[in-house]
Amino acid sequence: MLDGPAHGRAASAARPEPGGHAALVRGEAVLGERVEAVLDAVPARDSETRPEALARAQRQRRRWATQVVVVDELARRACAERGLAPPPEVSPARVPAVSGTEVADLGSIVAVALAHSPAVRALLAALEAEQQVPERAARAYYDRNPDRFLTPGALRRGVDPYGVAGAGDFLPYAEVRDEVVRELRRAVGRQAFFDWLDRARAEVEYAPGHEHPGDPSHPDHEHRH
């Protein structure tokens, strides 16, 4: 996190007036103070030192944090609509670290929202549980990915799963079937989550300065997530 007068001036200039809203969800306000709490909990990693570049980076951080808060709010509403047990209140001051793998798989917004929000985790778990994985899909995955199912002995010997390998070099399908089904259910559940999120975001109206970081309607937009 950068310190110093330039950083302080840029951050204060980019911070909206207190008491406003960051977004409206079905006409109901999502308070900007929730976004500021996430920003305060996530240190800035900006390497820029120029005041104008710092101000731009801070504006984009606020838009990113708004997305984290909005995803939490949308998930809370979805949990209520589905009759899921009310998730515990999220602590705005606690945003757990997420792995690079999760960011690569989900994008930083969803990865952080998933770590930050019990409601997002509850909704994702419900969506995963709803998915049905046909037996043929599980078997096809096993057949397409022999490198995933080498025995420990085959791995130690450096067996090429796509070259010269015997049947005994692979874990039997019956032994790994449940693991394959869980992995596929997780993947399909995540896709269902993204489909839900795309639909749910259509009900969100953002306040100026809180648009999605990739929204081309504002001059700071970028396509990183």
N, C-alpha and C positions, 0 to 999 in steps of 0.2 A: 504494500500500500504506500502511495506517495504522500509525503508530508511537505510542509513548507508553505510560504505565503502564496505562491502561484497556484498550488493545488487547492488551498483553502478558498481563494477568490473564485476559481473556476467552479468548484463544487457548490459554493453558496450562490453563485450566479445561476447555476443550472437547477437549483432546488426550488420547486414551486412553493407558493405561499401555503402555510399550514391551514388545515381545516377543509381543504377541497377534496374532490373525489378523483380517483384515477380512472375509473370506468363505471359504466352502468351495465348491469346484467338484468335484462327484462325490466329496465327502468329503475332498478334498485342500485344505490350507490355502493361501490367498493372504495373505501376510504383511502386516500393517498398516504395516510400515516402507516398503513400496512406495508405499502411499498417502501417507504423510508426505513421501516424496521428491518426489512430484508436487506436493503442497501447497507445499513449500518452493521449487519451481521456478516456480510460478505466483503472482505477487503478488496479494494481496487487493485488491479494488476497492471495499470496503465504505465507504459514506459515513456510516454510523452512528457515533455517538460514545458512546451509552449502553452500559454494559457488558453488559446483558442482550440488547440487539439485536446487539452484536458477537458474543456467544457463540452466538446463534442462527445468524448468518451463517456463523460458522466451522464450526458443525455441518453446515450445508448444503454448504459448500465441501468438507468431508471426504466427505460422501456423493457429491457430484459427482466428486471425485477417485477414490473407490472405483470408480465406474462406468468411468472411463477405464482403470484398472488391470485391472478384470475383463474389459472388452472385449478388451484386449490378451491376457490369459490365455486366454480362450475362442478367440480367433483363432489363438493358438499351437497349441492342441490341434487345431483344425480343420485347420490347415496340415499337422500331423503325420499326421492321419487321411487326408488327401488325398494324402499322399506328396509334398507340395511341399517344395522345398529349405528347410532350416531357416533362418528369418530371423535376421539378426544380433541380438545382445542389444540391447535398448532401453536407452538411458541415462536412468535415472529423473530425473536432474538437468536434462535437456534436454526442454523441452516447447515446440516451435516455435509462433510466433504463427500464427493462422489468420485468414482473411479473413472479413469480415462476411457475404459471399455464401455461403461454405461453412457458416457457422453457421446462416444462414437456411435453406439447403437440407437440411442434415443434422442440425441440432441441435448444441449446443455439445459434448455428450458425444462423439458420434461424430466430429464434425469434429476435436476435439482428439485423440481416439484415433487417427484416421487420420494426423494429422501426427506423433504421438508414436511410433506402433508400426509397425515393419516388417512384423510379422505381419498386422496389419489391412490394410495396403496390399497385401500379397501375396495375401491371401484375396479382397479386393475385386477385384483384377486377374484372379484365376482365375475368379471368378463372372462378371465382365463378358465374359471370353473364351468362356465357355460359352453365352452367349445367342445365339440365332438371331433375326434381324430379317427377317421376310417382306418380299418386294419390295413387296407391296401396302401394308404399313404404312409403308414409307419414302416411297412415292409419295403416300400419303394425308397424311403429315406435310408434305410439300412443298406440296401443294395447299391445305392448311389454313392455312399460315403464309407467305403471299406477302411479308409485310413482312420476313421473314428473308432473302429472296433477291433483293432489288433490286440492280441493277447499281450500281457507283460513280457513273456518270453520272446515273442516276435519283435516287440519294440526294442528289447535289449540287443537282438541280433541284427537290427536294422533292416528287417524285411520290407521290401517294396510292396505295398498293398495293391498297387496297380500293375505289378510285374509278376515275378515268379514267387508265388505264395500258395501254400496249401490250405485246405479247409481247416486244419488244426491251428492255423495261425490267427484265426478270427474267433472272437467271442460268439457263441451261438445266438441266433436271433431271439430265441425264447428267453435267453438270459438277460438281454438288454432291451427287450421290447418295452417294458414299463418306463424305462429311462427315455427311450425314443419318444414315446407318447407324451411324456411330461414336457420334453423339449419342444415338440411340435405344438402342443397345447399352449405353451408359454408364448411361442412365436405368433400363433394365430390370435391369442388373447391380446398381445401388444398391438397387432394390426387393428383389432376391434377397438382398442382404446384410442388409437390415432383416428380411426373413422369417427368415433363418438366425439372426439375433441374438435375435429374439423366442423362437425355439425353444430356443436355447442358454441363455438366461437362466433357463429353467425348471429348469436343473440347478444353480443357484447358491443357496446359503443364506448370507444376510448376517449378520454379527455385529451386535449392538446398537450403534447409532451409525453404522452404515455402510449403512443401507438406501438404496434409491433415493430421490433428492430428492423425487420425486412420490408416494412411497408414502404413502397416507392413513393408515397404521397408526401413524405417528409424528406428534407435534404440530407439527413444523416444516415439514411437507410443503408443496410448492408444485408447480405444473405447468409451470414453465419448464424447458427442456432446454438 
